[in-house]
Amino acid sequence: MRIGIVGSGLMGGKLGTIFARAGHEVVFSYARSEQKLKALAQEAKGKAAKGKARHGTPREAAQDADAVLLAVHWLRFDDVLEQAGDLSGKVVITCSLPMNEENTELVIGRTSSAAEELSKKIPKARVVSAFNTVPSEVLFDVYEARRKAGRPSLVYCGDDRSSKELATGLIRDVGFDPVDAGPLRIARYTEPFALLVGQLAYEGKGGPELAYRFERFGK
Ligand SMILES: NC(=O)c1ccc[n+]([C@@H]2O[C@H](COP(=O)([O-])OP(=O)(O)OC[C@H]3O[C@@H](n4cnc5c(N)ncnc54)[C@H](OP(=O)(O)O)[C@@H]3O)[C@@H](O)[C@H]2O)c1
């Protein structure tokens, strides 16, 4: 699959690297230095240069992509969307949380979410909210542990069935057990939940390499 990474920071850089290692073709874009994007692509190819990764502009990343991962601060949505060009019909996976500029608190919730606000800006794209409920620090560990039993859960939501199926595949590729939380408006619940996970990861005693697992009991 071709995946355009728009926002190549902690989340986009790591997820893009994992997608490339899992066999996808990845284009890294949107960082403040081209050198960084270049290095990320090089690193994502791995030692054997097996992975397919390159860098480009957001427009190049989105152009032929089967899925676009939008991994930017939500206050950068307008800038990034302008640079990415027409995303009509595209599967856009967002991990963004609606934080203030200082990243200290959520600024919307209950009646909307970052994912829904994004979807309003690109109504012809098919937005899925995923990967936002885990810290970037745990991603490589989850990938390394993907063959072990008891995979961690990862909640995701969206309104379009086929784009959710595509996202499910990527979530599995990273090493998570996907949990369909329902339509995109459920991001109003998953986004604050991400802050709980963040609290435990960054303020808890065990360190930030934290994921979670839901278990059902009874019938
Ligand atoms: N980090 C986490 O653990 C985590 C977990 C869950 C959800 N999230 C959410 O995921 C999203 C991304 O988070 P992140 O931690 O990956 O953020 P980040 O590390 O700051 O990455 C953001 C990316 O956007 C780029 N960028 C910012 N301003 C730019 C500009 N003016 N021009 C060009 N590029 C620009 C950054 O460039 P540089 O590389 O040059 O800085 C970086 O590549 C956020 O909405 C966050 O709420 C993060």
The ligand as a Gaussian input file, in Angstrom:
#p B3LYP/6-31G(d) Opt

LIG

0 1
 N        3.509000      12.374000      20.492000
 C        2.590000      11.542000      20.946000
 O        2.909000      10.646000      21.729000
 C        1.153000      11.671000      20.506000
 C        0.259000      10.688000      20.946000
 C       -1.063000      10.731000      20.519000
 C       -1.476000      11.752000      19.675000
 N       -0.587000      12.716000      19.284000
 C       -1.063000      13.768000      18.363000
 O       -0.444000      13.531000      17.121000
 C       -0.198000      14.771000      16.447000
 C        1.292000      14.840000      16.123000
 O        1.997000      14.793000      17.326000
 P        3.577000      14.645000      17.358000
 O        3.925000      14.423000      18.774000
 O        4.002000      13.688000      16.324000
 O        4.021000      16.119000      16.972000
 P        5.439000      16.600000      16.480000
 O        6.478000      15.658000      16.902000
 O        5.552000      18.035000      16.859000
 O        5.297000      16.483000      14.894000
 C        4.595000      17.416000      14.117000
 C        5.223000      17.483000      12.749000
 O        4.742000      18.685000      12.114000
 C        5.849000      19.432000      11.655000
 N        5.604000      20.875000      11.659000
 C        5.175000      21.631000      12.676000
 N        5.101000      22.918000      12.301000
 C        5.484000      22.954000      11.011000
 C        5.628000      23.982000      10.049000
 N        5.351000      25.232000      10.335000
 N        6.049000      23.643000       8.823000
 C        6.368000      22.377000       8.506000
 N        6.242000      21.350000       9.373000
 C        5.813000      21.640000      10.605000
 C        6.958000      19.104000      12.631000
 O        8.195000      19.470000      12.050000
 P        9.597000      19.179000      12.800000
 O        9.821000      17.725000      12.628000
 O       10.565000      20.004000      12.045000
 O        9.392000      19.590000      14.207000
 C        6.749000      17.625000      12.811000
 O        7.338000      16.886000      11.768000
 C       -0.631000      15.885000      17.404000
 O       -1.890000      16.361000      17.004000
 C       -0.718000      15.181000      18.753000
 O       -1.737000      15.743000      19.559000
 C        0.724000      12.693000      19.675000

